[in-house]
Amino acid sequence: MSAKFIQTPRFPERQDRTRWVYEHFALVFREGSVLDVGCYEAPMRQFIGAERYTGVDVAGHPDVVLNLEECSRLPFEDRSYDTVMCIEVLEHLGNLHVLVEDLFRVSRKYVLISLPNAWRDARRKIERGSGKIAHYGLPTQPPADRHKWFFNVTDARQFLEGVTPPGWTCDIEVSEPRRAGVVQALRRLRHSREAYGNRYGQTVWAQYTAG
């Protein structure tokens, strides 16, 4: 399955990024109930409306307090929500393989998942042999949160396609910050499609639809 590349504006604030997600994936948020798994501060609540929105997390401003790393099953009945979203969350969880299956169990129509491209931010620092890599490293004090997995766009795409349940369809997009056309064109000429995505793709998005 091939992935579609899309360009996004830069997001100065978290709220700006949430607005883009809400508008870009308008179909999954148009109507019905929404479960936000790993919501933290729950910025999507104000776009969807509190009456349709339920946020789950261990910190921030969730509606349901739940430690996802200690969770093998979400505390909801099968097909409880029209849309289930899990944005920039799974990479923080050691038990992501268990949790990702449960996202589909509680959804009636749509599941929206995103994963970051860890290679993008780490590549130059690794090549230079200097500089700290965000979300990783080995601090003397245990961090409150960190990424548990280190992967690129190819890995993320294969994972997201591979967890698609029978009877569901999966559409993959790879987003990158908007750049000058000349710069992007030169990069695409220099690298294969896969290498370009692994070097410059920022986030892999998967929209699943129940058949």
MIFI-612059 format. One record per residue: residue number from 1; x, y, z of N, C-alpha, C in turn. Coordinates in nm, 4 decimals, decimal comma. Example, Ala and Ser with C-alpha at 12.3 -4.5 7.8 and 13.67 -1.06 7.14 Angstrom:
<rs>
> 1/1,3190/-0,5690/0,7800/1,2300/-0,4500/0,7800/1,3200/-0,3300/0,7800
> 2/1,2850/-0,2250/0,7080/1,3670/-0,1060/0,7140/1,2900/0,0030/0,7870
</rs>
This chain:
<rs>
> 1/0,0848/-0,1188/0,0000/0,0000/0,0000/0,0000/0,0890/0,1246/0,0000
> 2/0,0659/0,2175/-0,0898/0,1467/0,3387/-0,0965/0,0880/0,4455/-0,0068
> 3/0,1745/0,5328/0,0442/0,1313/0,6410/0,1317/0,1302/0,7716/0,0544
> 4/0,0362/0,8558/0,0852/0,0259/0,9875/0,0247/0,1039/1,0869/0,1087
> 5/0,1883/1,1688/0,0427/0,2632/1,2723/0,1132/0,1827/1,4017/0,1128
> 6/0,1744/1,4658/0,2289/0,1037/1,5935/0,2399/0,1917/1,6921/0,3156
> 7/0,1741/1,8203/0,2848/0,2477/1,9241/0,3552/0,1544/1,9970/0,4508
> 8/0,2065/2,0306/0,5666/0,1291/2,1017/0,6670/0,1965/2,2337/0,7001
> 9/0,1209/2,3309/0,7504/0,1852/2,4521/0,8022/0,2619/2,4173/0,9291
> 10/0,3464/2,5077/0,9737/0,4137/2,4866/1,1014/0,3181/2,5253/1,2128
> 11/0,3271/2,4542/1,3238/0,2322/2,4748/1,4325/0,3021/2,5368/1,5531
> 12/0,2900/2,6685/1,5699/0,3554/2,7350/1,6840/0,3041/2,6844/1,8184
> 13/0,1753/2,6519/1,8244/0,1144/2,6060/1,9488/0,0452/2,4717/1,9261
> 14/0,0296/2,3967/2,0350/-0,0393/2,2673/2,0282/-0,1806/2,2828/1,9723
> 15/-0,2445/2,3947/2,0076/-0,3801/2,4207/1,9631/-0,3887/2,4307/1,8110
> 16/-0,2852/2,4877/1,7501/-0,2830/2,5010/1,6043/-0,2789/2,3639/1,5376
> 17/-0,2038/2,2756/1,5945/-0,1942/2,1405/1,5391/-0,3266/2,0656/1,5558
> 18/-0,3900/2,0849/1,6711/-0,5186/2,0193/1,6941/-0,6231/2,0683/1,5957
> 19/-0,6233/2,1972/1,5686/-0,7176/2,2522/1,4711/-0,6944/2,1905/1,3340
> 20/-0,5687/2,1740/1,2951/-0,5384/2,1131/1,1652/-0,5909/1,9695/1,1602
> 21/-0,5692/1,8928/1,2659/-0,6182/1,7546/1,2698/-0,7701/1,7523/1,2555
> 22/-0,8372/1,8401/1,3280/-0,9833/1,8459/1,3246/-1,0344/1,8800/1,1846
> 23/-0,9673/1,9704/1,1175/-1,0120/2,0114/0,9846/-0,9696/1,9117/0,8765
> 24/-0,8497/1,8594/0,8861/-0,8001/1,7686/0,7820/-0,8755/1,6356/0,7837
> 25/-0,9081/1,5875/0,9027/-0,9808/1,4613/0,9155/-1,1264/1,4891/0,9534
> 26/-1,1856/1,5862/0,8865/-1,3213/1,6325/0,9204/-1,4235/1,5208/0,9162
> 27/-1,4049/1,4244/0,8266/-1,5031/1,3164/0,8120/-1,5205/1,2390/0,9415
> 28/-1,4123/1,2102/1,0108/-1,4222/1,1251/1,1299/-1,4760/1,2018/1,2502
> 29/-1,4745/1,3366/1,2427/-1,5215/1,4170/1,3554/-1,6564/1,4838/1,3285
> 30/-1,7124/1,4619/1,2125/-1,8307/1,5364/1,1689/-1,9496/1,5134/1,2607
> 31/-1,9689/1,3912/1,3036/-2,0844/1,3592/1,3881/-2,0525/1,2373/1,4727
> 32/-2,1337/1,2146/1,5737/-2,1154/1,0980/1,6585/-2,0184/1,1220/1,7721
> 33/-2,0004/1,0197/1,8535/-1,9162/1,0280/1,9727/-1,7698/1,0011/1,9386
> 34/-1,6812/1,0636/2,0165/-1,5373/1,0534/1,9920/-1,4660/1,0156/2,1211
> 35/-1,3818/0,9131/2,1154/-1,2964/0,8738/2,2270/-1,1532/0,9109/2,1922
> 36/-1,0913/0,9925/2,2761/-0,9542/1,0396/2,2558/-0,8640/0,9657/2,3541
> 37/-0,7912/0,8664/2,3045/-0,7064/0,7818/2,3890/-0,5679/0,8446/2,3987
> 38/-0,5304/0,8844/2,5202/-0,4058/0,9569/2,5400/-0,4243/1,1050/2,5153
> 39/-0,5292/1,1620/2,5689/-0,5687/1,3003/2,5350/-0,4839/1,4058/2,6022
> 40/-0,4244/1,3780/2,7168/-0,3489/1,4708/2,8004/-0,4335/1,5951/2,8336
> 41/-0,4057/1,7108/2,7733/-0,4810/1,8321/2,8033/-0,6146/1,8395/2,7286
> 42/-0,6429/1,7406/2,6486/-0,7699/1,7302/2,5754/-0,8018/1,8521/2,4904
> 43/-0,7093/1,9002/2,4059/-0,7373/2,0178/2,3233/-0,8472/1,9955/2,2197
> 44/-0,8722/1,8678/2,1840/-0,9750/1,8402/2,0837/-1,1159/1,8603/2,1393
> 45/-1,1287/1,8635/2,2707/-1,2612/1,8744/2,3320/-1,3349/2,0003/2,2861
> 46/-1,2642/2,1126/2,2764/-1,3310/2,2377/2,2413/-1,3759/2,2412/2,0959
> 47/-1,3141/2,1617/2,0099/-1,3554/2,1573/1,8699/-1,4753/2,0638/1,8513
> 48/-1,4756/1,9530/1,9230/-1,5816/1,8538/1,9077/-1,7030/1,8878/1,9932
> 49/-1,6768/1,9397/2,1124/-1,7850/1,9664/2,2076/-1,7861/1,8615/2,3170
> 50/-1,7989/1,9065/2,4409/-1,7896/1,8156/2,5549/-1,8958/1,7061/2,5522
> 51/-2,0117/1,7348/2,4909/-2,1196/1,6365/2,4901/-2,0886/1,5166/2,4005
> 52/-1,9970/1,5323/2,3048/-1,9627/1,4220/2,2139/-1,8247/1,3639/2,2431
> 53/-1,7514/1,4221/2,3349/-1,6094/1,3917/2,3527/-1,5819/1,3235/2,4855
> 54/-1,4945/1,2210/2,4826/-1,4435/1,1580/2,6035/-1,2927/1,1425/2,5894
> 55/-1,2191/1,1996/2,6821/-1,0735/1,1897/2,6802/-1,0243/1,0959/2,7886
> 56/-0,9218/1,0163/2,7552/-0,8662/0,9188/2,8483/-0,7167/0,9418/2,8611
> 57/-0,6663/0,9512/2,9835/-0,5220/0,9619/3,0063/-0,4949/0,9526/3,1555
> 58/-0,3657/0,9452/3,1905/-0,3273/0,9362/3,3304/-0,2995/1,0737/3,3899
> 59/-0,2807/1,1755/3,3048/-0,2501/1,3111/3,3499/-0,3165/1,4113/3,2575
> 60/-0,3095/1,5397/3,2944/-0,3704/1,6434/3,2117/-0,5132/1,6700/3,2541
> 61/-0,6033/1,6744/3,1549/-0,7444/1,7018/3,1812/-0,8349/1,5980/3,1144
> 62/-0,8150/1,4701/3,1458/-0,8998/1,3667/3,0855/-1,0356/1,3593/3,1539
> 63/-1,1309/1,3019/3,0847/-1,2605/1,2709/3,1453/-1,2522/1,1411/3,2252
> 64/-1,1680/1,0489/3,1795/-1,1468/0,9218/3,2469/-0,9978/0,9067/3,2746
> 65/-0,9610/0,8958/3,4020/-0,8208/0,8809/3,4395/-0,7814/0,7341/3,4269
> 66/-0,6795/0,7088/3,3449/-0,6389/0,5709/3,3180/-0,4926/0,5682/3,2769
> 67/-0,4146/0,4822/3,3401/-0,2754/0,4630/3,3021/-0,2716/0,3636/3,1867
> 68/-0,2480/0,4136/3,0664/-0,2552/0,3287/2,9475/-0,1481/0,2213/2,9462
> 69/-0,0344/0,2469/3,0109/0,0714/0,1462/3,0123/0,0373/0,0278/3,1017
> 70/-0,0568/0,0450/3,1896/-0,0994/-0,0639/3,2765/-0,2343/-0,1203/3,2326
> 71/-0,2739/-0,0845/3,1110/-0,4068/-0,1197/3,0621/-0,3963/-0,2265/2,9537
> 72/-0,4681/-0,3349/2,9710/-0,4753/-0,4378/2,8670/-0,6084/-0,4331/2,7929
> 73/-0,7043/-0,3582/2,8498/-0,8355/-0,3454/2,7880/-0,8974/-0,2139/2,8321
> 74/-0,9395/-0,1323/2,7364/-1,0030/-0,0050/2,7683/-1,1359/-0,0297/2,8402
> 75/-1,1721/0,0551/2,9360/-1,2919/0,0307/3,0179/-1,4207/0,0737/2,9481
> 76/-1,4393/0,0257/2,8262/-1,5579/0,0601/2,7478/-1,6092/-0,0651/2,6773
> 77/-1,7381/-0,0672/2,6519/-1,7986/-0,1802/2,5826/-1,7598/-0,1806/2,4343
> 78/-1,7778/-0,2926/2,3691/-1,7515/-0,3033/2,2256/-1,8351/-0,1992/2,1504
> 79/-1,7729/-0,1364/2,0494/-1,8411/-0,0423/1,9600/-1,9109/0,0707/2,0381
> 80/-1,8423/0,1229/2,1377/-1,9009/0,2273/2,2227/-1,8969/0,3656/2,1585
> 81/-1,8001/0,3887/2,0692/-1,7800/0,5221/2,0122/-1,7779/0,5151/1,8597
> 82/-1,8257/0,6220/1,7982/-1,8224/0,6281/1,6521/-1,6795/0,6425/1,6017
> 83/-1,6005/0,7245/1,6702/-1,4615/0,7487/1,6315/-1,3704/0,7307/1,7521
> 84/-1,2586/0,6627/1,7319/-1,1557/0,6496/1,8347/-1,0274/0,7082/1,7777
> 85/-0,9682/0,8038/1,8473/-0,8440/0,8655/1,8021/-0,7325/0,8389/1,9028
> 86/-0,6112/0,8229/1,8506/-0,4935/0,7971/1,9337/-0,3757/0,8648/1,8650
> 87/-0,3517/0,9910/1,9009/-0,2579/1,0763/1,8281/-0,1285/1,0943/1,9076
> 88/-0,0164/1,0511/1,8494/0,1157/1,0663/1,9113/0,1159/1,0052/2,0523
> 89/0,0645/0,8842/2,0637/0,0526/0,8196/2,1948/0,1228/0,6842/2,1983
> 90/0,1004/0,6004/2,0982/0,1459/0,4616/2,1034/0,2967/0,4497/2,1223
> 91/0,3733/0,5443/2,0693/0,5189/0,5369/2,0820/0,5654/0,5532/2,2265
> 92/0,4769/0,5991/2,3153/0,5088/0,6164/2,4568/0,4784/0,4909/2,5392
> 93/0,4201/0,3891/2,4778/0,3677/0,2751/2,5517/0,4429/0,1462/2,5199
> 94/0,4878/0,0789/2,6229/0,5511/-0,0503/2,6020/0,4527/-0,1557/2,5562
> 95/0,3257/-0,1378/2,5907/0,2215/-0,2356/2,5573/0,1392/-0,1940/2,4364
> 96/0,1993/-0,1217/2,3433/0,1236/-0,0666/2,2306/0,0566/-0,1747/2,1459
> 97/0,1167/-0,2928/2,1357/0,0576/-0,3975/2,0521/-0,0750/-0,4470/2,1084
> 98/-0,0866/-0,4440/2,2399/-0,2117/-0,4834/2,3038/-0,3154/-0,3731/2,2899
> 99/-0,2732/-0,2506/2,3166/-0,3680/-0,1395/2,3167/-0,4221/-0,1091/2,1776
> 100/-0,3372/-0,1198/2,0749/-0,3824/-0,0815/1,9415/-0,4973/-0,1708/1,8950
> 101/-0,4971/-0,2956/1,9316/-0,6079/-0,3843/1,8944/-0,7375/-0,3411/1,9611
> 102/-0,7269/-0,2905/2,0843/-0,8464/-0,2525/2,1577/-0,9096/-0,1245/2,1046
> 103/-0,8318/-0,0422/2,0340/-0,8880/0,0785/1,9737/-0,9995/0,0423/1,8759
> 104/-0,9788/-0,0642/1,8013/-1,0787/-0,1074/1,7030/-1,1994/-0,1717/1,7704
> 105/-1,1747/-0,2369/1,8826/-1,2863/-0,3028/1,9515/-1,3935/-0,2035/1,9950
> 106/-1,3520/-0,0855/2,0423/-1,4487/0,0097/2,0979/-1,5016/0,1076/1,9936
> 107/-1,4603/0,0931/1,8677/-1,5037/0,1854/1,7624/-1,6119/0,1237/1,6742
> 108/-1,7073/0,2088/1,6338/-1,8122/0,1658/1,5408/-1,7773/0,1989/1,3953
> 109/-1,7099/0,3138/1,3728/-1,6912/0,3612/1,2354/-1,5462/0,3900/1,1986
> 110/-1,4800/0,4714/1,2812/-1,3479/0,5211/1,2433/-1,2471/0,5036/1,3568
> 111/-1,1212/0,4831/1,3174/-1,0074/0,4894/1,4088/-0,9013/0,5761/1,3422
> 112/-0,8477/0,6713/1,4168/-0,7439/0,7605/1,3658/-0,6210/0,7482/1,4552
> 113/-0,5083/0,7083/1,3958/-0,3838/0,6888/1,4700/-0,2720/0,7657/1,4001
> 114/-0,1846/0,8274/1,4792/-0,0648/0,8881/1,4213/0,0587/0,8413/1,4974
> 115/0,1699/0,8324/1,4248/0,2992/0,7974/1,4818/0,4043/0,8937/1,4293
> 116/0,4961/0,9393/1,5135/0,6008/1,0317/1,4676/0,7152/0,9571/1,4001
> 117/0,7895/1,0274/1,3189/0,9083/0,9711/1,2561/1,0291/1,0052/1,3431
> 118/1,0714/0,9111/1,4267/1,1821/0,9370/1,5184/1,3129/0,9632/1,4440
> 119/1,3296/0,9027/1,3282/1,4535/0,9218/1,2519/1,4733/1,0668/1,2099
> 120/1,3656/1,1354/1,1801/1,3753/1,2712/1,1252/1,4534/1,3646/1,2172
> 121/1,4204/1,3633/1,3453/1,4858/1,4536/1,4391/1,6206/1,4010/1,4871
> 122/1,6403/1,2701/1,4794/1,7633/1,2119/1,5319/1,8736/1,1979/1,4278
> 123/1,8371/1,1960/1,2989/1,9323/1,1609/1,1935/2,0587/1,2469/1,1950
> 124/2,0437/1,3772/1,1916/2,1599/1,4649/1,1839/2,2456/1,4572/1,3094
> 125/2,1817/1,4452/1,4248/2,2575/1,4368/1,5497/2,3378/1,3079/1,5559
> 126/2,2797/1,2000/1,5069/2,3527/1,0736/1,5039/2,4700/1,0818/1,4067
> 127/2,4454/1,1427/1,2886/2,5511/1,1562/1,1888/2,6667/1,2411/1,2410
> 128/2,6339/1,3471/1,3160/2,7367/1,4378/1,3681/2,8035/1,3844/1,4933
> 129/2,7387/1,2899/1,5592/2,7955/1,2350/1,6813/2,7829/1,3260/1,8009
> 130/2,6904/1,4214/1,7966/2,6739/1,5139/1,9086/2,5293/1,5594/1,9162
> 131/2,4904/1,6047/2,0345/2,3554/1,6562/2,0536/2,2625/1,5521/2,1114
> 132/2,1684/1,5963/2,1937/2,0721/1,5063/2,2546/1,9545/1,4822/2,1609
> 133/1,9003/1,3625/2,1678/1,7851/1,3263/2,0863/1,6610/1,3373/2,1730
> 134/1,5691/1,4213/2,1334/1,4478/1,4428/2,2114/1,3739/1,3114/2,2341
> 135/1,3213/1,2943/2,3549/1,2386/1,1787/2,3944/1,3196/1,0520/2,4191
> 136/1,4521/1,0562/2,3980/1,5348/0,9382/2,4177/1,6510/0,9739/2,5109
> 137/1,7605/0,9049/2,4996/1,8745/0,9342/2,5851/1,8712/0,8541/2,7144
> 138/1,9606/0,8901/2,8058/1,9740/0,8178/2,9318/2,0000/0,9176/3,0446
> 139/1,8962/0,9888/3,0892/1,9130/1,0875/3,1962/1,9386/1,0210/3,3309
> 140/2,0037/1,0953/3,4211/2,0322/1,0399/3,5533/1,9055/1,0238/3,6355
> 141/1,8064/1,1089/3,6104/1,6793/1,0981/3,6791/1,5747/1,0409/3,5827
> 142/1,4912/0,9482/3,6289/1,3915/0,8894/3,5375/1,2933/0,9948/3,4884
> 143/1,2738/1,0048/3,3581/1,1808/1,1053/3,3039/1,0366/1,0675/3,3318
> 144/0,9502/1,1699/3,3377/0,8079/1,1443/3,3592/0,7474/1,0685/3,2418
> 145/0,8048/1,0903/3,1235/0,7526/1,0248/3,0046/0,8628/1,0202/2,9000
> 146/0,8592/0,9224/2,8155/0,9565/0,9128/2,7062/0,9018/0,8198/2,5995
> 147/0,9641/0,8241/2,4809/0,9285/0,7310/2,3746/0,9915/0,5956/2,4043
> 148/0,9166/0,4921/2,3811/0,9663/0,3562/2,4066/1,0134/0,2859/2,2793
> 149/0,9875/0,3488/2,1640/1,0185/0,2845/2,0361/1,0886/0,3848/1,9457
> 150/1,1864/0,3338/1,8683/1,2616/0,4191/1,7754/1,2432/0,3629/1,6352
> 151/1,1713/0,4366/1,5491/1,1354/0,3828/1,4180/1,1274/0,4960/1,3160
> 152/1,1223/0,4572/1,1887/1,1123/0,5552/1,0809/0,9753/0,5449/1,0137
> 153/0,9580/0,6179/0,9048/0,8292/0,6184/0,8345/0,7961/0,4805/0,7789
> 154/0,8948/0,4129/0,7237/0,8708/0,2791/0,6696/0,8193/0,1850/0,7778
> 155/0,8850/0,1869/0,8939/0,8415/0,1024/1,0051/0,6989/0,1368/1,0483
> 156/0,6719/0,2666/1,0641/0,5404/0,3114/1,1105/0,4319/0,2726/1,0114
> 157/0,4587/0,2923/0,8823/0,3592/0,2588/0,7800/0,3302/0,1092/0,7799
> 158/0,4339/0,0271/0,7863/0,4141/-0,1174/0,7858/0,3378/-0,1636/0,9098
> 159/0,3677/-0,1019/1,0231/0,2962/-0,1368/1,1459/0,1487/-0,0999/1,1349
> 160/0,1207/0,0222/1,0916/-0,0172/0,0699/1,0840/-0,0993/-0,0089/0,9821
> 161/-0,0375/-0,0462/0,8726/-0,1070/-0,1299/0,7755/-0,1287/-0,2701/0,8323
> 162/-0,0287/-0,3206/0,9056/-0,0343/-0,4568/0,9547/-0,1368/-0,4803/1,0634
> 163/-0,1752/-0,3753/1,1366/-0,2729/-0,3931/1,2443/-0,4162/-0,3717/1,1972
> 164/-0,4358/-0,3491/1,0675/-0,5711/-0,3285/1,0142/-0,6537/-0,4553/1,0314
> 165/-0,7648/-0,4495/1,1053/-0,8458/-0,5699/1,1264/-0,9205/-0,6091/0,9984
> 166/-0,9606/-0,7338/0,9868/-1,0445/-0,7752/0,8735/-1,1732/-0,6924/0,8706
> 167/-1,2121/-0,6522/0,7509/-1,3331/-0,5735/0,7365/-1,3133/-0,4241/0,7494
> 168/-1,1911/-0,3806/0,7778/-1,1594/-0,2381/0,7868/-1,0681/-0,1997/0,6709
> 169/-1,0768/-0,0747/0,6261/-0,9826/-0,0209/0,5279/-0,8902/0,0779/0,5969
> 170/-0,7709/0,0934/0,5423/-0,6687/0,1796/0,6023/-0,6136/0,2739/0,4962
> 171/-0,6188/0,4035/0,5226/-0,5594/0,5050/0,4353/-0,4449/0,5713/0,5093
> 172/-0,3252/0,5699/0,4468/-0,2042/0,6222/0,5097/-0,1628/0,7531/0,4441
> 173/-0,1276/0,8512/0,5273/-0,0681/0,9762/0,4804/0,0572/1,0048/0,5624
> 174/0,1559/1,0663/0,4966/0,2786/1,1084/0,5630/0,2871/1,2598/0,5516
> 175/0,2896/1,3277/0,6651/0,2935/1,4737/0,6623/0,4355/1,5241/0,6882
> 176/0,4645/1,6394/0,6316/0,5914/1,7074/0,6530/0,5647/1,8572/0,6551
> 177/0,6457/1,9354/0,7256/0,6264/2,0804/0,7266/0,6400/2,1378/0,5859
> 178/0,5593/2,2349/0,5558/0,5605/2,2970/0,4235/0,6957/2,3612/0,3967
> 179/0,7488/2,3362/0,2776/0,8804/2,3881/0,2393/0,8722/2,4535/0,1014
> 180/0,9765/2,5284/0,0694/0,9850/2,5893/-0,0630/0,9840/2,4799/-0,1683
> 181/0,9132/2,5046/-0,2778/0,8982/2,4037/-0,3808/1,0297/2,3562/-0,4379
> 182/1,1260/2,4457/-0,4533/1,2550/2,4092/-0,5117/1,3284/2,3129/-0,4194
> 183/1,3286/2,3429/-0,2899/1,3967/2,2571/-0,1928/1,3367/2,1174/-0,1939
> 184/1,2047/2,1107/-0,1929/1,1377/1,9808/-0,1927/1,1665/1,9036/-0,3218
> 185/1,1633/1,9738/-0,4348/1,1881/1,9088/-0,5633/1,3290/1,8501/-0,5696
> 186/1,4281/1,9244/-0,5209/1,5658/1,8759/-0,5223/1,5823/1,7538/-0,4314
> 187/1,5166/1,7566/-0,3185/1,5246/1,6427/-0,2271/1,4608/1,5183/-0,2877
> 188/1,3505/1,5386/-0,3573/1,2822/1,4246/-0,4180/1,3642/1,3662/-0,5330
> 189/1,4377/1,4504/-0,6031/1,5253/1,4027/-0,7093/1,6425/1,3233/-0,6527
> 190/1,6896/1,3645/-0,5382/1,8085/1,3032/-0,4791/1,7780/1,1695/-0,4135
> 191/1,6583/1,1549/-0,3567/1,6278/1,0370/-0,2777/1,5101/0,9598/-0,3376
> 192/1,5110/0,8298/-0,3141/1,3954/0,7492/-0,3521/1,2759/0,7904/-0,2674
> 193/1,1578/0,7468/-0,3068/1,0376/0,7828/-0,2320/1,0458/0,7358/-0,0875
> 194/1,0947/0,6138/-0,0679/1,1047/0,5610/0,0685/1,2085/0,6369/0,1498
> 195/1,3247/0,6618/0,0902/1,4295/0,7342/0,1619/1,3867/0,8770/0,1935
> 196/1,3150/0,9400/0,0998/1,2658/1,0759/0,1234/1,1729/1,0784/0,2437
> 197/1,0806/0,9840/0,2499/0,9874/0,9785/0,3620/1,0583/0,9571/0,4945
> 198/1,1574/0,8673/0,4967/1,2291/0,8389/0,6206/1,3141/0,9573/0,6673
> 199/1,3654/1,0348/0,5740/1,4494/1,1485/0,6094/1,3685/1,2724/0,6470
> 200/1,2584/1,2964/0,5776/1,1908/1,4253/0,5928/1,0448/1,4155/0,6391
> 201/0,9842/1,2989/0,6297/0,8474/1,2855/0,6789/0,8426/1,3073/0,8294
> 202/0,7430/1,3797/0,8767/0,7346/1,4123/1,0188/0,6401/1,3197/1,0951
> 203/0,5234/1,2923/1,0379/0,4219/1,2132/1,1070/0,3523/1,1207/1,0075
> 204/0,3243/0,9984/1,0514/0,2491/0,9032/0,9710/0,1085/0,8942/1,0285
> 205/0,0088/0,9154/0,9422/-0,1319/0,9175/0,9835/-0,2043/0,7990/0,9193
> 206/-0,2845/0,7315/0,9985/-0,3649/0,6205/0,9477/-0,5114/0,6447/0,9841
> 207/-0,5949/0,6533/0,8812/-0,7398/0,6643/0,9028/-0,8024/0,5313/0,8637
> 208/-0,8639/0,4650/0,9590/-0,9276/0,3369/0,9369/-1,0789/0,3556/0,9321
> 209/-1,1417/0,2828/0,8418/-1,2877/0,2910/0,8260/-1,3459/0,1505/0,8292
> 210/-1,4471/0,1310/0,9117/-1,5124/0,0001/0,9200/-1,5908/-0,0265/0,7931
> 211/-1,5792/-0,1468/0,7393/-1,6475/-0,1809/0,6154/-1,7927/-0,2159/0,6353
</rs>
